[in-house]
Amino acid sequence: MRILRHCDIEKDIKLLRKKFNTPLESLEAWEKLFFVKGLTQTPAIDQCGGYGNHKIYKARVIPTSENVGKSHGYRVVFKIEGDQCIIIVFSRHGIYKSEQELITIVKYRLNNLTTS
């Protein structure tokens, strides 16, 4: 499976770096795990509803180099499209004001799907 990132993921990482040390490294570690294990064997993945025909999933990402568990870690929201995993949002609790704001960002990025 190919793993791609929405072009706005760089903005997410820049925002996260203001408060946390290793967001990019944590995302890269999760991508490697997902590449090897796939959708069914990677832990802490749930499907999200409310996005029409899009197959959207959310997953927990354990922070690297931080002494916290996955519940205090990052969140990745991604879309499965054929043999591609497209990462749409990379976040952490407290970065967005509400769950609704995060849902709005996911919908916006789905409508503007450009990958890097």
C-alpha positions in Angstrom: 0.0 0.0 0.0 1.3 3.5 -0.9 1.1 6.1 1.8 0.6 9.7 0.8 0.1 12.9 2.8 -2.3 15.7 2.1 -0.3 18.8 1.2 -1.6 20.6 4.4 0.1 18.0 6.7 3.2 20.2 6.7 1.0 22.9 8.4 -0.2 20.4 11.0 3.4 19.4 11.8 4.5 23.1 12.0 1.7 23.8 14.4 2.5 20.7 16.5 6.2 21.6 16.7 5.3 24.7 18.7 4.3 22.5 21.7 5.8 19.1 21.0 9.3 17.8 20.2 8.9 15.0 17.6 5.6 15.1 15.6 7.2 14.3 12.3 9.2 11.4 13.7 6.1 10.0 15.4 4.1 10.3 12.1 6.9 8.6 10.2 7.1 5.7 12.7 3.3 5.2 12.4 3.6 5.2 8.6 6.2 2.5 8.7 4.1 0.4 11.1 1.0 0.9 8.9 3.0 0.0 5.7 4.1 -3.3 7.3 0.9 -4.2 9.2 -1.8 -2.8 7.0 -5.3 -1.6 8.0 -6.5 -4.8 9.8 -3.3 -5.4 11.9 -2.3 -1.9 12.8 -3.6 -1.2 16.4 -5.9 1.6 17.4 -7.6 2.2 14.1 -11.3 3.0 13.9 -13.5 3.8 10.9 -15.2 7.2 10.9 -18.7 7.8 9.6 -20.3 10.9 8.2 -18.0 11.4 5.2 -20.3 10.1 2.4 -18.7 7.5 0.2 -15.2 8.2 1.5 -13.6 5.4 3.6 -12.2 7.6 6.4 -10.3 6.1 9.4 -8.7 7.6 12.5 -5.8 6.1 14.4 -3.8 6.9 17.5 -0.1 7.5 17.1 2.2 7.0 20.1 4.6 9.9 20.4 8.3 9.0 20.0 10.7 10.4 22.5 7.9 11.4 24.9 7.0 9.6 28.1 3.2 9.4 27.4 0.9 6.7 26.2 -1.1 6.6 23.0 -4.1 8.2 24.7 -2.1 11.4 25.1 -0.5 11.0 21.7 -1.2 12.2 18.2 -4.2 11.4 16.0 -4.0 10.7 12.3 -7.1 10.8 10.0 -6.7 9.1 6.7 -8.5 7.9 3.7 -8.2 4.5 2.0 -8.6 4.8 -1.8 -7.7 1.6 -3.7 -4.2 0.7 -2.8 -3.4 4.1 -1.3 -3.6 5.5 2.2 -3.9 9.3 2.1 -3.2 11.0 5.4 -5.6 13.9 5.7 -5.0 15.3 9.2 -2.3 14.9 11.8 -3.2 16.4 15.1 -3.1 16.1 18.9 -5.6 16.8 21.6 -5.9 20.5 22.3 -4.5 21.7 18.9 -8.0 22.2 17.5 -10.7 23.9 19.6 -13.3 21.2 19.2 -14.1 17.9 17.6 -16.4 19.7 15.2 -13.5 21.9 14.1 -11.5 18.8 13.3 -14.4 17.3 11.3 -14.7 20.6 9.3 -11.0 20.5 8.5 -11.3 16.8 7.4 -14.2 17.7 5.1 -12.4 20.7 3.7 -9.3 18.7 2.9 -11.3 15.9 1.3 -12.7 18.5 -1.1 -9.2 19.8 -1.8 -7.3 16.6 -2.0 -3.8 17.4 -3.1 -1.0 15.1 -1.9 2.7 15.6 -1.4 
